[in-house]
Amino acid sequence: MTLTRIAYPSPNYSSRGGAAVRLLVLHTAEGARTIESLGSFFANPAAGVSSHAGADDKVNTIGVYVKRAPDKAWTQGGANPVAVSLELCGFAAWDNAEWHRHPNMLANCAAWLAEEAAAFNVPLVALTAGQAQGSGRGVCQHVDLGSWGGGHVDCGSGFPMDEVISMAKGGAAPVSSPSGGSELSPVCILTAPGRVDQFVVGTDHRVWQATGQDLNSLATADWGAMEDARATAVSAAWTADYDVLYVTVRGTDGRPWTCAWKPSTGWSNWLVNPKAQLLE
């Protein structure tokens, strides 16, 4: 699904001087929480800064502040001529769990990467700082540009870079666990061959699930509430051969409840160890 791009033009830009784009650079806005408020900031000539685009929690929508093809934005110092930039309406201080409380923002970031990579023929690979500051072509964070890019620290150590790049390639990655699952948080997303699942704890404390074949179909999939689940956090994991999907929640009673799904039998009942208690 193509991103909806809403223009909020900034006067703060200049020519690339013939330089070719080789970097897709991710930033955090460190203040603005919406693409509109970010646009208002960039619209002020006195600000003296800009970015090509911005992403917040709106579904499949980004703001565009500087045209990506002919112009350089003013956001990453010496790297400006060879970069296109996306400001995420978040903070470098966010940990991994907080980033995953903003699944739409991460999905928008992934979709932007996919579209920019296609536009500039830039590979969807994460660059090291040395590669980004050298002649590498790919994706990096502002911090990877070092003093050449202004000496910033965004997007921060908690940003799920590998997961976002995986999503940009058409799939989704586990949130953090090497076993193929996610840490307990209000939302998790994981992948199996030909399948992407997302689980969200609703304001009603029910666990809602959506399933698609890839990121694009997941964005338009129907949501269904899992039976008898009352939770404040959720995680999920596939077995190594993808024949069983396990979902664990932190119940509203503070205990860990688990159920399993198999293609042949569907969902099991929820089970809990009565001796177990999870800390908030």
Secondary structure, 3 states (H helix, E strand, C coil): CCCEEEECCCCCEEECCCCCCCEEEEEECCCCCCHHHHHHHHCCHHHCCCCCEEECCCCCEEEECCCCCCEEECCCHHHHHHEEEEEECCCCCCCHHHHCCCHHHHHHHHHHHHHHHHHHCCCCCECCHHHHHCCCCEEEEHHHHHHHHCCCCCCCCCCCHHHHHHHHCCCCCCCCCCCCECCCECEEEEEECCEEEEEEECCCCCEEEEEECCHHHHHCCCCEECCCCCEEEEEEEECCCCCCEEEEEEECCCCEEEEEEECCCEECCCEECCCCCCCC
